[in-house]
Amino acid sequence: MNGVKYIISKEFARVFKDRKLVFSLFILPAVLMIGIYSLIGTLAGSMNKDIEEHVSVVYIQNVPEDIKGLISASGFEKTADITYLSSDSVELDKIKTDILNGDAQLLVIFDKNFTEDVKAHKNPKITVSRNTAKDYSNAAFNTFRSLVTSRYEYEVIADRIGGAENLQVFTIDEQPIVDEDEANGQFLAMMVPYLITFLIFASAMGIVTDAIAGEKERGTMARLLMTPVSRRSLAFGKIVSLAVLSMISAVVYAGSMVVAMPMMAKGMGGGNAALDMSVSFRGDQLAELAVLLVMLAYLYVALIAALSIRAKDVKTASTYVSPLYIVIMIAALTTMFTGSKESADVMFAIPVYGTAISVQKIMTNSLEPIQFLFALGGNFVAAALCTFSVSRSFNSEKVMFNA
């Protein structure tokens, strides 16, 4: 036991006495995560605001007088600089070129005798030209559609059937039944498990490869092997200390995301409540989350250590670990698009994947105790096997000295 404590204290001293390592592992991730997501939200909010405030350049040809009155009454004129064209205008090609270049946003052409044809049920056309690759043009079309043509269509249909009241066949009295915690956590439940799952691996990858393969490369591992500390204690102490360090780094990542992602969504939503995110946890949920992430960090460290111990230097270790990184990312990515589909309880026992969907369910307040136990047990078994493999490798002179 004393040997394990010695190795743990040695690893902690190696990291916490190095200011560069402390900054890169525990400070920089928070700064980057909050900064990047906040910037995304700010830029998205600025873009949405710019689109909303932009005055579109719109050309309308052959507009009937009744629709012209509707355009004025609907408020569309406040959102657009409208030029009305006569039926014999020859500017159409130039206007279409301006729309393509972004100098104009919309060209609307009504068929001649549009109103008369509508009354005669002849189904006349409204030809609309817009640049679907330009946000301003799309916004102008959507606004024209909602404020003008949809309203006109509604009025015409209502007139045909004898009044607007005849359009209403029935009334839907919606009475939402929803768990507020589940509703608030939906967006976070999609993103956070994926990000946490592979970010813990990313933080563990750098720490472990340097602490195992790096020490072999620098020759310090050979000196450790000649100390009175048993090989088993050396292996276990390495894994435990590295797991703790990886977990601290992962908590920084996770906490930063929980803080930053609502900031991003608020900017992107432009005040839309549907994108406002907040989530709260009960004490038992926080405990479940902590236990799952601790076990996941331990599993990652044991996996990476089992591969790194067979490498003679950090570069080779990174080559061994990279395929595993891809597998981890795929396993985490699959949880983003599960929707409302329920996974069988036994699926929670799959290492990594089970943890990701468990975190997802914690975010939506729906994790069952049996699912938690399966997720924890699956990771524990995999971590134990990897730890056993590392312990055996430490007892092999061929592996430790790359003979």
N, C-alpha and C positions, 0 to 999 in steps of 0.2 A: 504493500500500500504506500509506503514511503517513497518507493521508486516512482509510482504513478504521480504522486504529488510533486515530486522533483521535476518530472518531465512537463507536467502542466504549468508549474511556475516558470520553468525555463521558456516555454513557448509564449506565455503571457508577457514575460519580460522582453522577449525578442520583438514582439509586436508593439507593445505599449511604450517601449523606450525609443521606438523609431517614429519620430514625428511625421515623416513622410508616409509611413504605413498607416498610422492613425488617421491622417488626413484623407488618404485615398480610400480607406476601408469604411470609415464611419462618418466623415464630414462631407466629403465630395459627393457621395451618392445622394444625400439629402438636398444639397445645394442644386445639383443637376436636375433631380427629379422634380422638385418644386419649381425651379426656374423654368424648365422645359414645358411642363404642363401649364403653368401659369401663362407663359408666353403664347402657347397654342390657344388658350382660352381668350387671351387679350386680342390676338390677331384675328381669330374667328369672329369675336364680338365686334371688332372694328370693321371687318368686312361686311357683316350683316347690317351694321348701322349705316355703312356707306351705301349699300344697295337700297335700304329703306329710304334714305334721304335723297338719293339720286333722282333728278328730274329727267325723265326719258324724252327723247325726241321721237314723236309719233306722227305719222302721216295717215290721213283717212280720206279715201276717195269715195264719191257718190253717197255720202252719208245722208240717210233720210232725215227729215226734220224731226220726227218723233224720237229717233235714236239720238240725234244731236241734243235734243232737250234732256234725254236721259243721261247722256254723258255729262252734261252740265250739272244736273241734279245729283248724280251719284258721287261727285267729288273726284272723278277721274282726272279732271282738268288740273287739280291741285298736284297731281303726281307726274304730270307730263306736259311737255311743250307741244301742243297739237297744231298741226297745219292741215287744213281742210283743202283737198284737191278737187278740181272740177273733173267731170267725166272725160274731158278731152285732154287731160294733162299729159305732157310728154316727158315728165321727169322721173318716171317709174324706174327706168334702168339705173339712173344715177342714185336714186334712193336705195335701191337694192344693193348697189355697190357700197353706199355709206353704211348700210346695216352690216354688210360683210366686214367692213373695216372698223365697225364699232362707233362710227360717228352718228348713227341713228339707231333706234332700237326696234321700231315696229312700223310695218306698212299694212294697213287694213283697207281692203277693197270690197265694197258692197256691190252686189249685182244691180244693174239698172232696174228700176221699178221694184225694188226690194220689198217695200211695204205692201204694195198691191199684190205681189206674188205670195207674200206671207198670208194675207187675208184670203187669197184664192187657194190656199193649201198647195202651192206649187213647189214648196221646199227650195227657195233660192239659196245661193251660196254667199258666204263671207270668206274671202280669200285673205289669209293672214301670212305675211312674210316676216320671219324673225331669224336671228342667228342663235341656234340652240347651243352654241359653244360659248356664248357670252352671258354672264349672269344678269347684266342690266337688261338685255333683250328678253330673257326668260321672265324676269320680274315684271317687265312691262306687259308682256303677254298675259301672265297670270292675273295681274291687276285688272287689265281690260276685260278678261274673261269673267272674273268674279263680280266686278262692279257694273259692267255694261251688258255683255251678251247673255249672261246667265239670268240677270234680272229681266231683260227684255223677253227672253224665252219663257220665263215664269209668267210674266204678264200676259203674253199671247196665249199660252195654254190655259191660264185661268179664265181669260175672256172666252175662249172656245167652249169651255165646259160650264160656263154660266157663273163664274165667281171663284175667287181664290179659296173660299172655304170648301169648295168641292174637290180641291186637290188633296185635302187631308183625309186619308182613309181611316187612320187610327192614330192614337197617341201612345208613345212608349214612355212609361214612367220608370226611369232607370234608378235602381237602388243598389249602388255598389256594395259588395261584400268583400272586403279586402283586409288583409293583415298589413298594417301601415309599415311595420319593419320590413316585411317582404317586399312591398311596393317600393319603398325608399332604397332598398339594397339591390334592386334588379340590375341596374347598370354596373354598379361596383361588383356584383356577383359574377358578371360576365368577364370583367377585365382583371380584377385583383387576383383571383386564384391563378390565372395564367401567368401574370407578371411575377407574383411571389414565387411560384414554383420554379421558374427558370432563373430568376434573379438570385435566389438562394444558391442555386447550382453555380451560377457565374461567380458569386463572391467566394464560394468554397473552392472553386477550381483554382483560382490564383493563389489562395492561401496554402492549399494542401500540396499542390505540385511543387511549390517552393520549399515547403517544410519537409517533404519527403525526398523527391528527386533532387531538389536544390541542395539539400544537405549532403546527399551522396556525391553530387557533382563537386561541391566545395571541399569535401573530405571530412566535414564535421560529423557526419553519421558514423564513420569508422571510429572516431574517438569516443562517441557515445556508446558504441557497442562494446568498448573495452572497459567501461565503467562497471561498478558492482551492480548496477540496476539490471534486473532480469529482462530478457528479451520480451517476455509477455507484458511486463509492466511498461516497458518502453513503447510497445505497440499500442497498448490501451491508453496510456497517457497522451501519446501523440493524437490519437483519434478523438479523445474527449476534449482536449484543449482546443483542437482545430474546429471541432463541432461548436463549441461555445463561441469562438471568435466568428465563425461563419453565421451563427445565429444572431449575434449582435449586429453584424453587418446587414443581415436580412431584415431584422426588425427596423433598422434605419430605412431601408428601401420600402418596406410595407407601410410604415408610419408616414413616410413622405408621400406615398401614392394616395393613401386615404385622405391626407390633407390637400394634396394638389389636384386630384381628379375632380372633386366638386367645384374647385375654382375654374378648371378647364370647362366643365359642363355648363357652368353659369355663364361664361363668356360665349360659348357656342350657342346656348339656348336663347340668348338675347332677352332674358326675362321670362322665357317659357318655363312654366312650372314643371312640365314633363321632364325637363332635363336637370332640374334642381335635385341634388342628391344629398341625403343625410342618412346616417345609419347609426344605431346604438346597439350596444351589446349588454347582455346580462352578465353577471359574474361567472356563471357556469360556462357561458359561451366563450368568454375571454380565456377561461382555463382550458377549455377544449382546443381553442385556437393555438394557445401557447404550447400545449403538449404536442399537438400535431406538427407544428413548425419545428419544435425542438427535435422530435424524432426524425422529421424529414431532413433537417440539417445534419443530424448524426448519420443518416443513411447516405446522404451525398458524400460526406467526408469519408465514410468507410468505403464507398464505391471508388471514389477518386484515389484514395490511398491504396486500394487493392491493385489499381492499374499503375499508379505512379511508382510503387515500390519495385516494380519490375523494369523501370526505366533507369538509364544511367545518368540522365541529365534532364533539365526542365523542358527543353525542346522536344525530346523524345516522349516525355510524359504527356505533354500537351497534345502530341500526335495520337497517343493512345486514348486520351480522354475525349477528344473532339467528336468522334462518332457517338459517344454516349450523350454528349451535349445535344446533338441533333435529336436523339431518341427522346430525351427529356422534354425538349421544346415541342415535339409532336404530341407527346402524352398530355402536356399542359394545354396545348392548342385545342385538342379535341373537346375540352370542357367548355370552351367559349360558345359552342354552337349546339349545346344539348337541348336548349329551349326548355319546354316543360316536361320533356321526356324523363321518366323516372328510371334510374338504374337499379338493377337487382342488388340486394344487400351484399351478395358475394363479390360484386364488382368493386366494392370499396376496399377489398383486400389486395387489389392490384397495387403494387408499390408505385408511388408518385401519383398515378392517376387517381387512386382512391383518396389521397390527401387533397388533391385539387378539387374534386367534386365535394369533398367534405367541407372545405373552406367556402365553396360556393353556397352550400346549404346553410352554413353558419351565417353567412351574409344575409340570407333570406329567412333566417329563423326557422329552418325546417329540418335540421339534422337530427336523426333518430339515434338513441344510445347504441343500438346494435350496429349501425353504420359507422359510428365513431370507433367502436371497438374493432370492427373489421379493418378500418383504415389504419388504426394504430398497430394492430397485430401484423398486418401485411408488411408494413415498413420495418417493424421490429424484427421479424424473421429474416427479411432480406439484409438488414443491417448486421444482425448477428452472424449470418453466413459470411458477409464481407469482412467483419472483424476477425472471425476465425481464420479467414484466408490471409489477412494481413499478419496475424500472429504467427502463422506457420511460415510466412515469408521472412519474418524477422529472425526466425530460427534457422533459416537456410543461408549458409555462407555463400553458396553459389548465387543466390538472388541478391543478397546484401552487398556483395562485392563485385557483382556482374562478371563472375568468373566464366 
